[in-house]
Amino acid sequence: MLSSLVGRLLKAKLVGLNSMVMSLLVSGSLVLATGGLFHVLENKRPLEEINRTKHLKFDIVVVVLSALMVAGLTVWLLDGFVRIWLTNNVLLFDSIVSQPLWLRITLALVIGDLGYYIAHRLMHTPPLWRTHVFHHSIQEIYWFSGLRTSAMNSLIIRLPYLVAMCMFAIPASAVAAIAVGLGMVNFWVHSNLNISLGPLNYLFITPPFHRVHHSMAEIAIDRNFGNILSCWDYLFRTAVEPSAELNISEKGFDVESNQVVRQLVGL
């Protein structure tokens, strides 16, 4: 009987492992395909002339290191007692969490995005700037370079969405899909893509709108904080309209070698 129980437990763990591996393969393939699509689109409609290979080796190294740190911290912290505490303490009324999943996801993304806007603004204040400064060192901005960020930055910007997902009781499978979607949003907003959504520019972030945020021009400092929705910037008067001058303005800075580790961690 004991051997049978052990066998069932091992089989269950194997099934779970296979499911996780398959999920990683599917999500990884989607992310790579999205990156490839943006690469092609950038070639066709570039916002400015850039050199993608100039800091590519550096970005690959720091992105991998940051991803490993964030993955470990996410499993230990965000997917551990923080998520459990949030689930037990921020869950909304039954009348809300009983609504259709698509509606709850929509509301969670809107509230999470407002939280992102607030967190992003706070990261531009002295106490938290050190967690965010590494991201603003990017000089050649395109879909992949937007992944250059500190581990602390990545954790902080995840929290608003995590809180919102727990508020609306979004199932783990949907949260995983949303996480992949948010990764694609990161590719979108940092892409070197000259595109307009017309009147929808006042609702959704576009690559030109976010590029202003990375400009070193005085008019663009501490502006355009949104991630998915641009309406927060217009509502709270932090929006600056994109322009040809801002597109080609100076961006980023060279990171001193003795500062790389500190900025990569975000301390």
C-alpha positions in Angstrom: 0.0 0.0 0.0 2.8 2.4 0.9 4.6 1.7 -2.4 1.3 2.3 -4.3 0.8 5.7 -2.4 4.4 6.7 -3.2 3.8 5.8 -6.9 0.7 7.9 -7.1 2.4 10.9 -5.5 5.4 10.6 -7.9 3.0 10.3 -10.8 1.1 13.4 -9.7 4.3 15.4 -9.3 5.5 14.2 -12.8 2.2 15.3 -14.3 2.5 18.7 -12.6 6.1 19.0 -13.8 5.2 18.1 -17.4 2.4 20.7 -17.3 4.8 23.4 -16.0 7.4 22.6 -18.6 4.7 22.7 -21.4 3.4 26.0 -20.0 6.9 27.5 -20.1 7.5 26.2 -23.6 4.3 27.7 -24.9 4.7 31.1 -23.1 8.4 31.2 -24.1 7.5 30.6 -27.7 4.8 33.3 -27.6 7.3 35.8 -26.2 9.9 35.0 -28.7 7.4 35.2 -31.6 6.2 38.6 -30.3 9.8 39.8 -30.1 10.4 38.7 -33.6 7.3 40.5 -34.8 8.4 43.7 -33.2 11.8 43.3 -34.7 10.3 43.1 -38.2 7.9 46.0 -37.6 10.7 48.2 -36.2 12.6 47.7 -39.4 9.6 48.8 -41.5 8.5 51.8 -39.4 11.3 53.0 -37.1 10.9 56.0 -34.8 14.6 56.8 -34.9 17.8 55.3 -36.2 19.3 53.1 -33.5 22.0 50.5 -33.2 20.5 47.4 -31.7 23.8 45.6 -31.3 25.6 48.4 -29.5 24.8 47.2 -26.0 23.2 43.8 -26.9 25.8 41.7 -25.1 25.5 43.8 -22.0 21.7 43.6 -22.1 21.6 39.9 -22.6 23.9 39.3 -19.5 22.0 41.7 -17.2 18.6 40.6 -18.4 19.4 36.9 -17.7 20.9 37.8 -14.3 17.9 40.0 -13.3 15.4 37.4 -14.6 17.1 34.7 -12.4 17.0 36.9 -9.3 13.4 38.0 -10.0 12.3 34.4 -10.6 13.8 33.2 -7.3 12.3 36.1 -5.3 8.9 35.8 -7.0 8.6 32.1 -6.1 9.8 32.8 -2.5 8.0 36.1 -1.9 5.2 36.9 -4.3 4.0 33.4 -4.9 4.5 32.5 -1.3 3.3 34.2 1.8 2.7 37.6 0.2 0.2 36.0 -2.3 -1.4 34.0 0.5 -1.8 37.1 2.7 -3.2 39.1 -0.1 -5.7 36.4 -1.0 -6.9 36.3 2.6 -7.0 40.0 3.1 -7.8 41.9 -0.1 -10.5 39.7 -1.7 -13.5 41.8 -2.6 -17.2 41.0 -1.9 -18.8 37.8 -3.2 -21.1 39.9 -5.4 -18.0 41.1 -7.3 -15.8 38.0 -7.4 -18.8 36.0 -8.7 -18.9 38.1 -11.9 -17.7 36.6 -15.2 -13.9 36.0 -15.4 -13.4 38.3 -18.4 -15.0 41.2 -16.4 -12.9 40.6 -13.3 -9.7 40.4 -15.4 -10.6 43.7 -17.1 -11.2 45.4 -13.8 -8.1 43.9 -12.2 -6.0 45.1 -15.1 -7.4 48.7 -14.9 -6.9 48.8 -11.1 -3.5 47.1 -11.4 -2.4 49.6 -14.1 -3.4 52.6 -11.9 -1.3 51.0 -9.1 1.6 50.7 -11.6 1.2 54.4 -12.5 1.4 55.3 -8.8 4.4 52.9 -8.1 6.2 54.2 -11.2 5.8 57.8 -10.1 7.1 56.9 -6.6 10.1 55.3 -8.2 11.0 58.7 -9.6 11.3 60.1 -6.1 14.6 60.0 -4.1 13.7 57.1 -1.8 13.0 54.7 -4.7 14.9 56.1 -7.6 17.8 53.7 -7.0 15.5 50.8 -7.8 14.6 52.4 -11.2 17.7 54.3 -12.4 19.1 51.2 -14.2 16.1 51.1 -16.5 16.8 54.7 -17.5 20.3 54.0 -18.5 19.0 52.5 -21.8 20.4 54.5 -24.7 19.3 52.4 -27.7 15.6 51.9 -27.0 13.9 49.0 -28.8 11.7 46.0 -27.9 14.5 44.0 -26.2 16.4 46.7 -24.4 13.3 47.6 -22.4 14.0 44.4 -20.4 17.0 46.1 -18.8 15.8 46.7 -15.3 16.8 46.1 -11.7 15.5 43.1 -9.8 13.9 45.4 -7.2 12.2 47.4 -10.0 10.7 44.2 -11.4 9.3 43.2 -8.1 7.8 46.6 -7.3 6.0 46.9 -10.6 4.6 43.4 -10.2 2.9 44.2 -6.9 0.1 46.4 -8.1 -1.1 43.8 -10.6 -0.7 41.0 -8.1 -2.8 42.9 -5.5 -5.5 43.5 -8.2 -5.5 39.9 -9.3 -6.0 38.7 -5.7 -8.7 41.3 -5.1 -10.8 39.9 -8.0 -9.9 36.2 -7.3 -8.3 35.7 -10.7 -7.2 32.0 -11.0 -3.5 31.1 -11.2 -3.8 29.9 -14.8 -5.2 33.2 -15.9 -2.6 35.1 -13.9 0.1 33.2 -15.7 -1.4 34.1 -19.0 -1.7 37.8 -18.0 1.9 37.8 -16.9 3.0 36.7 -20.4 0.7 39.4 -21.8 2.3 42.1 -19.6 5.7 41.0 -20.9 4.4 41.6 -24.5 3.2 45.0 -23.4 6.7 45.8 -22.3 8.0 44.9 -25.8 5.3 47.1 -27.3 5.9 50.3 -25.2 9.7 50.1 -25.7 9.6 49.2 -29.4 11.3 51.5 -31.9 8.0 51.6 -33.8 6.5 54.7 -35.3 2.8 54.1 -34.9 -0.3 56.0 -33.8 -3.7 54.7 -32.5 -5.5 57.9 -33.4 -8.0 59.0 -30.7 -7.1 55.8 -28.7 -3.7 57.4 -28.0 -5.5 59.2 -25.1 -6.4 55.8 -23.7 -3.6 53.4 -24.5 0.2 53.8 -24.3 2.0 53.8 -27.6 5.8 53.4 -28.3 6.2 57.1 -29.1 4.4 58.1 -25.9 6.6 55.9 -23.7 9.8 57.0 -25.5 9.2 60.5 -24.2 9.5 59.0 -20.7 13.1 57.9 -21.5 14.1 61.2 -23.0 16.7 63.4 -21.2 15.0 66.6 -22.5 13.9 68.8 -19.7 10.2 68.8 -20.8 10.1 65.0 -20.6 11.6 64.5 -17.2 9.2 62.7 -14.8 6.5 62.4 -17.5 4.5 59.6 -19.2 4.5 57.0 -16.4 1.7 54.7 -17.6 2.2 51.1 -18.7 -1.0 50.0 -20.5 -3.3 53.1 -20.1 -2.2 56.6 -21.0 -5.4 58.0 -19.5 -3.7 58.1 -16.0 -1.1 60.6 -17.4 -3.7 62.8 -18.9 -5.9 62.6 -15.8 -3.0 63.5 -13.4 -1.4 65.9 -15.8 1.9 64.1 -16.3 1.4 63.6 -20.1 3.8 65.1 -22.7 2.8 64.6 -26.3 5.4 62.8 -28.5 7.2 64.8 -31.1 9.9 64.3 -33.7 12.3 66.2 -31.6 11.7 64.1 -28.5 12.0 60.9 -30.6 15.6 61.6 -31.5 16.5 63.4 -28.2 19.3 62.1 -26.0 18.4 59.1 -23.9 20.1 57.0 -21.2 23.7 57.1 -19.9 26.7 54.9 -19.6 26.7 52.8 -16.4 30.1 52.9 -14.6 31.5 49.4 -14.2 31.6 49.7 -10.4 27.9 50.6 -10.4 26.6 47.7 -12.5 25.9 45.2 -9.7 24.3 47.8 -7.4 22.1 49.1 -10.1 21.2 45.6 -11.4 20.0 44.6 -7.9 18.4 48.0 -7.4 19.9 49.0 -4.1 
